[in-house]
Amino acid sequence: MTPHGFRLLGPVEVRAGDDILALGGTRSECILAALLLDAGRVVSIGRLVGAAWGDDPPGSARIQVQNRVGSLRRLLRGAQPDGTLIATKGSGYLLLLGDWEFDLNRFDQEIARADALEGAGSLVEASRALSSALSLWRGSALDGLSTPLLQAAAVHLEERRLNTLERRVQLDLDLGRHRELVPELTNLTGAHPYQEGLHALLMLALHRSGRQTEALHAYHRVRQLLDEQIGVAPGERLRTLHESLVRGDDGPSLVPPAGALPPVTVRAAAVPRELPADVAGFTGRRSAIEELDTLLSDDAQPATPVVISGTAGVGKTALAVHWAHRAAGRFPDGQLYLNLRGYAPTPPVRPAEALGVLLRSLGVRPERVPTDGEEAASAYRSLLAGRRMLVVLDNARSAEQVRPLLPGSPGCLVLITSRDRLAGLAARDGAHRIALDILTPDEAETLLTRLLGQRRVRDEPQAAAELAELCAHLPLALRIAVANLTQRPYRRIADLLTGLRAGNRLAALTADDDEETAVQVALDRSYATVSPAAQRLFRLLSLLPDGDFSAAAAAVLADICLTEAYPLLDRLAGAHLIEECGKDRFTFHGLLRQYAWDRALAQHAAPEGALTLN
């Protein structure tokens, strides 16, 4: 279980084990933040009023502070009765941390540890201690709290963060890691353009890497930036370094110190930010998003993978990418994304090929990527150790394809999407599974409104509801239908319905000029992954009078015994061609049933005069 703890280095949060406590709104967060910033010292009610309302508090502010402190006190005592206490002291309050962890205290402890290690000459360990301190940050300190008092505290904390970052980079330069640092420093100077110390370190890293011309160009860029944007000249540190570079000095400031470590084979790449763009009009999936949120841990995310599974076109990738963008700030070391092409027309990405892509994203030079799969997996796990990264593995085909791509230690969260349940990952690797179903009618209506516009849906509410029904509330089908409508702004929703009712719905649900973006194509690729016996049963299921059926009915229909039917049904459910909806009961949505019927006709498995599907 995650320790109880307070978090200020990012959005304000309180953890009670694996739960995030609801603090009761932004004012309560502000009050708690002010108490934490002065933990162990008495904080006056006036200061808490300023923290919560700034310079314009209401007349009832003092009473509201007292009420909110009372609520926080009860909340914390309820989470751990013998733990943290907010005590009343005179005209203020005192927060005692007790056994609860506090990320700002841990940050200070890691800095102190780095001081001691550096003083003892252990530069490698000192660098690691500073990296550990920086890994505690989940985004901007006190993120979302905007009163002047707390903003001033946030600015001070951000300065400490940047100073710590600059110090860690300097230590790594002292260790001879200049080549590895160039990409990271290039990224950092872009993110913090007025931090002159980072520009100086970049110039130094470039010079020590034999890239003198680029080092001089780096100086001219920052000089121009400072002149054009804030009208000042570079400071003494930058000017002195530039003069030394121009003269070609080989003094101690420009060459690596004696005893520096030799260059390593892995360079420090810029922090990877590989997530695709968020999906337009994303809607619904509230419970899945909340479930994903609860899996995050502040200290070190468990290495347990998360599998988002569901039928073709149900929106697995959309959910994964949308949530990944929401959670990106919780992974300061970056976000990796890889499409494993498990259901593409080309063969799935082999694990060794995937590891090569991921290692290059992590900074390994292409010529240094191990050709042996096990060596590559070991290098990958080593590079992820101690980092806080989000790894999105999209469109996975099997557990065997994914398993070599899992980290070996806590710190990273791996998010996998697949049309298969990937039961092997749950059994052997403890994967947490989130199964996506089709949208609810309300969610489908909201999606149509966001994509088509409120007026268009309002003008044809019944047609919009029927469109959602004919698309089986499947996000892919709805988006294709909307895309085809938006290409014809004067065509009504009802006009599209006529074609969907009269013809082959699956054929109609294909994006114009893009045959790959089609419900039929997506279902073809899922169907191809199951055995011929399972395919036969799937086709026969289209003959049932509706989409819900029992295992016994499936067995009778296929003329097999129940013990033979169960593994076939389980495989179809594993591929999300059908879904379990109760004990020995299954279902599939209208488009899957239509697809099964079309397959049955193609195989001459449907008798003449049998069921006609709507």
Residue, then its C-alpha position, 0 to 999 in steps of 0.5 A: m500500500t502507498p504510504h500516507g502523504f502530502r504532495l505540493l510539488g505539483p497539484v496539491e494532493v493528500r494520499a491515504g494509502d492508495d486513495i486520493l482524499a477529496l479536500g473539499g475544493t480549491r479554498s481548502e487546498c489553499i489552506l492546507a498548502a499554507l499549513l504544509l508550507d509552514a508545517g511544524r509552525v503556527v500559522s495565523i488565521g489571517r495568513l490562511v485567509g490570505a492564502a485562500w482569498g488573496d487581498d479581497p476576502p469576504g467578510s465571513a473569511r475567518i469563519q470559513v477558514q475555521n470551518r474548513v480547517g475543522s473539515l480537514r482535521r476530520l478528514l485527516r483523522g478519519a484517514q489515520p486516527d493516530g496520525t496527523l493532527i491540525a492543532t489549534k494554537g492561540s489564534g492560529y493552527l499548527l500542522l504536525l506531520g506525524d508519520w505522514e510523508f511530505d514530498l517537500n521534506r523528501f526533496d530537502q532530504e535528497i538535497a542534503r544527501a547530495d551535499a554530503l555525497e558531493g563533499a565526500g567526493s562521490l559525484v556519481e551518487a550525488s548526481r543520483a540523489l539530485s535526480s531522485a529529488l527532481s523526480l518528486w516533482r509532478g508538474s508546477a508546484l502548487d499547480g492551480l492555486s493562484t492567490p499571491l501568497l501561494q504564487a510567491a511560494a510556487v515561484h520560490l519552489e520553482e527556483r529551487r527546482l531549477n537550481t537543483l536541475e542546474r546543479r545536477v547537470q553540472l555534476d554530470l559535466d564534471l563526470g565527463r557526460h558532456r555528449e549525453l547532456v547536449p540533447e537534454l540541455t537543448n531541450l531545457t534551454g528551450a523550456h527555460p529561455y531566460q535561465e542563463g546558467l542552463h545556456a552556459l552549461l549547454m555551451l560548455a557541453l557543446h565545446r567539450s563534445g568538440r562542437q565549438t562552432e555550435a557552442l558559439h552559435a548557442y551564445h549568439r542565440v541567447r544574446q539575441l533573445l535577451d536583447e530582443q525580448i527583455g533588452v538586457a545583455p548576457g550576464e558575466r558568466l555567459r560573457t566570460l565563457h564566450e570570451s574563453l571560447v573565442r580565445g580558444d582557452d584550455g583552462p579548467s573551466l573548459v576541459p573536463p576535470a581529471g578523473a572524469l568518467p569516460p563517455v558512455t554509450v547511451r546519450a541523454a536524449a531530450v525528454p521524449r514527448e511522443l504522444p499523438a494529438d488528443v482526439a477531437g470531441f472526446t466524450g464519455r468514459r468517465s468511469a474508465i478515466e477515474e479508474l486510470d486516475t486511481l492507479l497513479s501513485d505519487d512516489a513511484q508508479p507500480a510497474t503493473p501494466v494496464v490493459i485497455s481492451g475492447t472490440a474494434g472501433v470502441g475507442k481504446t486508443a482515443l481513451a489511452v491518448h486522452w488520458a495520457h495527455r491528462a496525466a502527462g505532468r505526472f511523468p516528468d521523465g517523458q512519455l513514449y508511444l509505440n503503435l505495435r500494429g497488432y491488427a494492421p494489414t502489415p505484420p505486427v511489430r516484433p518485440a526486438e524491433a519495438l525495443g529498438v524504437l524505444l531504446r532510440s527514443l531513450g537516447v541510445r545511438p542507433e549503432r549501439v542498439p543491441t541486436d539480441g532481443e534479450e540484451a535489448a530488453s535488459a538495456y531498456r529495463s536499465l534505462l527506465a529504472g529510476r525514471r517516471m515515464l508513461v509508456v503507451l503501447d497501442n494496438a497490441r496483438s498478444a501478451e508475448q509481443v508486449r512482455p519484453l517491453l515492460p519495465g522491471s522496476p517501479g517508476c513507470l506506468v505502461l498503458i496497453t491497448s488491444r482488441d484481445r483481453l491479453a489474459g496472459l499479462a493478467a495471469r503472469d504480470g498482474a496486469h490491470r484490465i479495463a474493458l471498454d463497452i460501446l457508448t451509452p445512448d447519452e454518450a453517443e448523443t454528446l459525441l454527435t453534438r460535439l462533432l456535428g454541432q448543437r444546431r444540427v443535432r437539435d434540428e433532427p433529434q430523432a434522426a440523430a438518435e436513430l443514427a446512433e442506434l444504427c451505428a450500434h453506439l460504436p465510436l468508430a462508426l459514429r465518427i465515420a458517419v459524421a465525417n461523411l455528413t460533414q463533407r456534405p453540409y447541406r445533407r440532413i442526418a435523415d438522408l444518411l439514415t435512408g442509405l443505412r437502412a436500405g443498404n449494407r450498413l457496414a459498406a456504408l460506414t466507410a470514410d470517403d476516399d479512405e478504405e482503411t477507415a472502415v468498420q468492415v476492415a476493422l472487424d475483418r482484422s479481429y475476425a482473422t485472429v480467431s481459429p476456423a472453429a471459432q469463426r464458424l461459431f461466430r457466423l452461426l450466431s448471426l442466425l439467432p433471433d437477437g444479440d443475446f444468447s446462452a452458451a447452451a444455445a450456441a452449442v445447439l446452433a453449432d451442433i457441438c457439445l457444451t464442453e466444446a462450445y465453452p473454449l470457442l465462446d471464450r476465444l470469441a469473447g477474448a477477441h471482443l467479437i462477443e461479450e460476456c453479459g452474465k453467467d453462461r450468457f453472451t451478447f454482441h452489438g448490431l454491427l457485429r451481428q450484421y458482420a457475422w451475418d455477412r460472413a455467413l452468407a459469404q461462406h454459404a452458411a446461412p439457409e435460404g429464407a433465414l433471418t434478415l437482419n436490420 
